[in-house]
Amino acid sequence: MIARRDVYQAIADPTRRAIIGIVAKEPCNMKTITEQFDLSQQAISLHLKILKDCGLIKVTQQGRDRICEAKLDSLGEVSVWIDQYRQHWENKLDAMEAYVEKLKKERYGAHKK
């Protein structure tokens, strides 16, 4: 049984994140993408296949070129997942800020007496 690739698997790799960044700016052919890395064309093709399988890019044939275009809607799933933890850490930082302010008032308030 073949496991279905998901968007988290795609963004776990720094090369794939870089490829997403490249094609998010504008659609590119595979040669243009490959030239930006110190990797073989075969390695880049594998990364592109994973991104395509995850629905993050669309590859179309235009003459001899294979054009890669970003399809980033599925990153919304990642954003929702991250947001729940962002709120958790914002609450923790707010509590720490309140605690630091309390300590400042206690420390500097004691010196004013």
C-alpha positions as CSV (number, residue, x, y, z in Angstrom):
1,M,0.0,0.0,0.0
2,I,1.4,3.4,-1.0
3,A,1.0,6.2,1.6
4,R,-0.6,9.3,0.2
5,R,1.7,12.3,0.4
6,D,0.4,15.3,2.3
7,V,1.3,19.0,2.4
8,Y,3.2,18.6,5.7
9,Q,5.6,16.1,4.0
10,A,6.1,18.6,1.2
11,I,7.0,21.5,3.4
12,A,9.2,19.4,5.7
13,D,12.1,19.6,3.3
14,P,14.0,22.9,2.8
15,T,14.6,22.3,-0.9
16,R,10.9,21.9,-1.5
17,R,10.2,25.0,0.6
18,A,12.7,26.9,-1.6
19,I,11.1,25.5,-4.8
20,I,7.7,26.7,-3.5
21,G,9.1,30.1,-3.0
22,I,10.5,30.2,-6.5
23,V,7.3,29.2,-8.3
24,A,5.1,31.3,-6.0
25,K,6.8,34.4,-7.5
26,E,6.1,33.2,-11.1
27,P,5.7,30.0,-13.0
28,C,9.1,28.6,-14.1
29,N,10.3,25.8,-16.3
30,M,12.2,22.9,-14.7
31,K,15.5,24.0,-16.0
32,T,15.2,27.4,-14.4
33,I,14.3,25.8,-11.1
34,T,17.2,23.2,-11.3
35,E,19.7,26.0,-12.0
36,Q,19.0,27.5,-8.6
37,F,20.2,24.5,-6.7
38,D,23.3,22.4,-6.4
39,L,21.3,19.3,-7.1
40,S,20.9,17.1,-10.1
41,Q,17.9,17.5,-12.4
42,Q,16.8,14.0,-11.3
43,A,16.8,15.2,-7.6
44,I,14.8,18.3,-8.4
45,S,12.4,16.2,-10.5
46,L,11.7,14.0,-7.4
47,H,11.1,17.1,-5.2
48,L,8.7,18.5,-7.9
49,K,6.9,15.1,-8.0
50,I,6.3,15.3,-4.3
51,L,5.1,18.9,-4.5
52,K,2.8,17.9,-7.4
53,D,1.5,14.8,-5.5
54,C,0.7,17.1,-2.5
55,G,-1.2,19.6,-4.8
56,L,1.3,22.5,-4.1
57,I,2.3,22.8,-7.8
58,K,0.8,22.2,-11.2
59,V,3.1,21.0,-14.0
60,T,2.0,21.7,-17.6
61,Q,3.8,20.9,-20.8
62,Q,4.4,23.9,-23.1
63,G,6.3,22.7,-26.1
64,R,9.5,21.1,-24.8
65,D,9.2,22.9,-21.4
66,R,7.5,21.6,-18.3
67,I,6.2,24.7,-16.5
68,C,5.7,24.6,-12.8
69,E,3.1,26.8,-11.2
70,A,2.3,27.3,-7.5
71,K,-1.1,26.1,-6.2
72,L,-0.9,27.1,-2.6
73,D,-4.5,26.7,-1.4
74,S,-3.6,23.6,0.5
75,L,-1.2,25.6,2.6
76,G,-4.3,27.0,4.3
77,E,-4.5,23.6,6.2
78,V,-1.0,24.3,7.6
79,S,-1.9,27.8,8.5
80,V,-4.9,26.6,10.5
81,W,-2.8,24.0,12.3
82,I,-0.1,26.6,13.1
83,D,-2.7,29.2,14.3
84,Q,-3.8,27.0,17.2
85,Y,-0.2,26.9,18.5
86,R,0.4,30.5,17.7
87,Q,-2.5,31.4,20.1
88,H,-1.0,29.1,22.7
89,W,2.4,30.8,22.6
90,E,0.9,34.3,22.4
91,N,-1.0,33.5,25.7
92,K,2.2,32.2,27.3
93,L,4.1,35.4,26.2
94,D,1.3,37.6,27.5
95,A,1.4,35.8,30.8
96,M,5.2,36.2,31.0
97,E,5.0,39.9,30.1
98,A,2.4,40.4,32.9
99,Y,4.7,38.6,35.3
100,V,7.7,40.7,34.3
101,E,5.6,43.9,34.8
102,K,4.6,42.6,38.2
103,L,8.2,42.0,39.2
104,K,9.2,45.5,38.0
105,K,6.5,47.1,40.1
106,E,7.5,45.1,43.1
107,R,11.2,45.9,42.7
108,Y,10.9,49.5,41.8
109,G,7.9,50.1,44.0
110,A,9.9,48.9,47.0
111,H,12.7,51.4,46.3
112,K,10.3,54.4,46.1
113,K,9.1,54.0,49.7
